Amino acid sequence: MQLNRQTALALQQEGKAAFAKGDPHDSSPYDRLGNSEQQFGYQFWTRGWVSARSKAEGAQEEAGVSAGR
């Protein structure tokens, strides 16, 4: 695995896709305590997952506000 921006973006997309499928946060295929490649994968996969969750929660909040809350 090359540790570069392109790989990081691809890993973030993997994390976002995992969230969309309903996979839990700890389902990352990368090991946060592994070698540098595994840590890199874990970090960016997790960023993607968290980003997707935050976006989904923001959409729910906006829908609630517009409903008169």
MDAnalysis code that builds the backbone (N, CA, C; Angstrom):
import MDAnalysis as mda
import numpy as np

u = mda.Universe.empty(207, n_residues=69, atom_resindex=np.repeat(np.arange(69), 3), trajectory=True)
u.add_TopologyAttr("name", ["N", "CA", "C"] * 69)
u.add_TopologyAttr("resid", np.arange(1, 70))
u.add_TopologyAttr("resname", ["MET", "GLN", "LEU", "ASN", "ARG", "GLN", "THR", "ALA", "LEU", "ALA", "LEU", "GLN", "GLN", "GLU", "GLY", "LYS", "ALA", "ALA", "PHE", "ALA", "LYS", "GLY", "ASP", "PRO", "HIS", "ASP", "SER", "SER", "PRO", "TYR", "ASP", "ARG", "LEU", "GLY", "ASN", "SER", "GLU", "GLN", "GLN", "PHE", "GLY", "TYR", "GLN", "PHE", "TRP", "THR", "ARG", "GLY", "TRP", "VAL", "SER", "ALA", "ARG", "SER", "LYS", "ALA", "GLU", "GLY", "ALA", "GLN", "GLU", "GLU", "ALA", "GLY", "VAL", "SER", "ALA", "GLY", "ARG"])
u.atoms.positions = np.array([
    [0.859, -1.178, 0.000],
    [0.000, 0.000, 0.000],
    [0.900, 1.235, 0.000],
    [0.576, 2.173, -0.882],
    [1.304, 3.429, -0.887],
    [0.623, 4.387, 0.089],
    [1.416, 5.017, 0.924],
    [0.866, 5.922, 1.930],
    [0.849, 7.333, 1.337],
    [-0.165, 7.606, 0.525],
    [-0.269, 8.912, -0.115],
    [-1.721, 9.401, -0.079],
    [-1.919, 10.579, -0.607],
    [-3.246, 11.206, -0.573],
    [-4.303, 10.383, -1.315],
    [-3.925, 9.844, -2.458],
    [-4.885, 9.064, -3.249],
    [-5.355, 7.842, -2.467],
    [-4.431, 7.166, -1.816],
    [-4.789, 5.998, -1.010],
    [-5.644, 6.424, 0.178],
    [-5.283, 7.540, 0.799],
    [-6.052, 8.030, 1.942],
    [-7.497, 8.308, 1.543],
    [-7.692, 8.946, 0.392],
    [-9.050, 9.244, -0.070],
    [-9.824, 7.963, -0.374],
    [-9.143, 6.979, -0.957],
    [-9.798, 5.694, -1.246],
    [-10.211, 4.997, 0.052],
    [-9.354, 5.072, 1.070],
    [-9.679, 4.461, 2.358],
    [-10.855, 5.168, 3.024],
    [-10.911, 6.484, 2.889],
    [-12.044, 7.219, 3.447],
    [-13.333, 6.801, 2.748],
    [-13.285, 6.593, 1.451],
    [-14.461, 6.133, 0.721],
    [-14.882, 4.751, 1.203],
    [-13.904, 3.888, 1.494],
    [-14.230, 2.561, 2.037],
    [-14.979, 2.698, 3.356],
    [-14.507, 3.594, 4.210],
    [-15.159, 3.805, 5.499],
    [-16.569, 4.345, 5.339],
    [-16.751, 5.268, 4.406],
    [-18.083, 5.818, 4.143],
    [-19.023, 4.735, 3.625],
    [-18.507, 3.893, 2.742],
    [-19.319, 2.801, 2.199],
    [-19.700, 1.821, 3.306],
    [-18.779, 1.572, 4.224],
    [-19.066, 0.660, 5.336],
    [-20.177, 1.234, 6.213],
    [-20.138, 2.534, 6.466],
    [-21.199, 3.158, 7.263],
    [-22.537, 3.031, 6.534],
    [-22.519, 3.270, 5.234],
    [-23.750, 3.186, 4.446],
    [-24.347, 1.781, 4.492],
    [-23.495, 0.762, 4.575],
    [-23.979, -0.621, 4.665],
    [-24.443, -0.965, 6.073],
    [-24.158, -0.088, 7.035],
    [-24.572, -0.354, 8.405],
    [-23.507, -1.042, 9.250],
    [-22.283, -1.094, 8.746],
    [-21.212, -1.718, 9.516],
    [-20.862, -0.857, 10.733],
    [-20.562, -1.480, 11.865],
    [-20.198, -0.717, 13.065],
    [-18.802, -0.108, 12.940],
    [-18.538, 0.860, 13.782],
    [-17.269, 1.586, 13.778],
    [-16.065, 0.660, 13.925],
    [-16.201, -0.371, 14.703],
    [-15.059, -1.252, 14.962],
    [-14.913, -2.370, 13.925],
    [-15.550, -2.234, 12.788],
    [-15.456, -3.270, 11.762],
    [-14.357, -2.989, 10.740],
    [-13.491, -2.040, 11.032],
    [-12.409, -1.705, 10.118],
    [-11.557, -2.937, 9.820],
    [-11.215, -3.147, 8.553],
    [-10.366, -4.284, 8.210],
    [-8.894, -4.019, 8.510],
    [-8.580, -2.850, 9.047],
    [-7.203, -2.470, 9.337],
    [-6.967, -2.480, 10.846],
    [-5.732, -2.716, 11.228],
    [-5.358, -2.835, 12.639],
    [-4.700, -1.542, 13.108],
    [-5.319, -0.891, 14.074],
    [-4.765, 0.382, 14.542],
    [-3.445, 0.207, 15.281],
    [-3.131, -0.988, 15.702],
    [-1.879, -1.246, 16.400],
    [-0.872, -1.995, 15.534],
    [-1.186, -2.185, 14.264],
    [-0.320, -2.933, 13.363],
    [0.841, -2.101, 12.847],
    [1.407, -2.547, 11.735],
    [2.530, -1.806, 11.138],
    [2.025, -0.474, 10.576],
    [2.928, 0.304, 10.003],
    [2.561, 1.654, 9.553],
    [1.467, 1.626, 8.484],
    [1.470, 0.629, 7.604],
    [0.423, 0.544, 6.588],
    [-0.938, 0.254, 7.221],
    [-0.975, -0.639, 8.189],
    [-2.222, -0.960, 8.877],
    [-2.737, 0.250, 9.652],
    [-1.857, 0.975, 10.318],
    [-2.261, 2.164, 11.063],
    [-2.792, 3.241, 10.127],
    [-2.123, 3.422, 9.000],
    [-2.576, 4.383, 7.992],
    [-3.976, 4.010, 7.502],
    [-4.150, 2.732, 7.170],
    [-5.453, 2.262, 6.712],
    [-6.530, 2.474, 7.755],
    [-6.214, 2.139, 8.999],
    [-7.185, 2.302, 10.079],
    [-7.559, 3.765, 10.251],
    [-6.569, 4.645, 10.257],
    [-6.824, 6.066, 10.482],
    [-7.756, 6.647, 9.421],
    [-7.476, 6.384, 8.160],
    [-8.280, 6.997, 7.108],
    [-9.601, 6.278, 6.880],
    [-9.652, 4.975, 7.092],
    [-10.921, 4.254, 7.014],
    [-11.863, 4.801, 8.086],
    [-11.328, 4.993, 9.292],
    [-12.127, 5.508, 10.410],
    [-12.585, 6.936, 10.143],
    [-11.713, 7.758, 9.575],
    [-12.118, 9.130, 9.230],
    [-13.305, 9.122, 8.280],
    [-13.272, 8.237, 7.307],
    [-14.392, 8.142, 6.365],
    [-15.666, 7.705, 7.050],
    [-15.565, 6.719, 7.930],
    [-16.735, 6.216, 8.645],
    [-17.342, 7.315, 9.511],
    [-16.491, 8.015, 10.260],
    [-16.965, 9.080, 11.152],
    [-17.559, 10.231, 10.341],
    [-16.944, 10.553, 9.222],
    [-17.459, 11.617, 8.362],
    [-18.860, 11.282, 7.857],
    [-19.050, 10.053, 7.440],
    [-20.374, 9.628, 6.955],
    [-21.399, 9.674, 8.080],
    [-21.010, 9.256, 9.273],
    [-21.930, 9.287, 10.408],
    [-22.306, 10.721, 10.754],
    [-21.315, 11.608, 10.776],
    [-21.577, 13.015, 11.094],
    [-22.519, 13.647, 10.078],
    [-22.295, 13.319, 8.821],
    [-23.166, 13.855, 7.770],
    [-24.593, 13.344, 7.938],
    [-24.735, 12.071, 8.264],
    [-26.070, 11.490, 8.462],
    [-26.761, 12.118, 9.670],
    [-26.015, 12.332, 10.749],
    [-26.602, 12.948, 11.934],
    [-27.001, 14.387, 11.655],
    [-26.205, 15.107, 10.866],
    [-26.535, 16.483, 10.494],
    [-27.807, 16.548, 9.681],
    [-27.989, 15.593, 8.791],
    [-29.198, 15.555, 7.966],
    [-30.426, 15.289, 8.835],
    [-30.278, 14.426, 9.839],
    [-31.394, 14.139, 10.743],
    [-31.742, 15.364, 11.570],
    [-30.731, 16.098, 12.029],
    [-30.978, 17.300, 12.828],
    [-31.722, 18.337, 12.012],
    [-31.285, 18.558, 10.773],
    [-31.931, 19.545, 9.911],
    [-33.389, 19.169, 9.650],
    [-33.651, 17.890, 9.463],
    [-35.021, 17.440, 9.236],
    [-35.863, 17.700, 10.478],
    [-35.299, 17.495, 11.644],
    [-36.013, 17.737, 12.896],
    [-36.311, 19.205, 13.096],
    [-35.380, 20.065, 12.758],
    [-35.569, 21.504, 12.912],
    [-36.669, 21.991, 11.988],
    [-36.683, 21.493, 10.761],
    [-37.691, 21.966, 9.820],
    [-39.074, 21.426, 10.160],
    [-39.144, 20.424, 11.032],
    [-40.435, 19.851, 11.416],
    [-41.079, 20.619, 12.569],
    [-40.434, 21.714, 12.972],
    [-41.034, 22.561, 13.983],
    [-40.520, 22.365, 15.393],
    [-39.373, 21.734, 15.532],
    [-38.807, 21.563, 16.879],
    [-38.244, 22.836, 17.390],
])
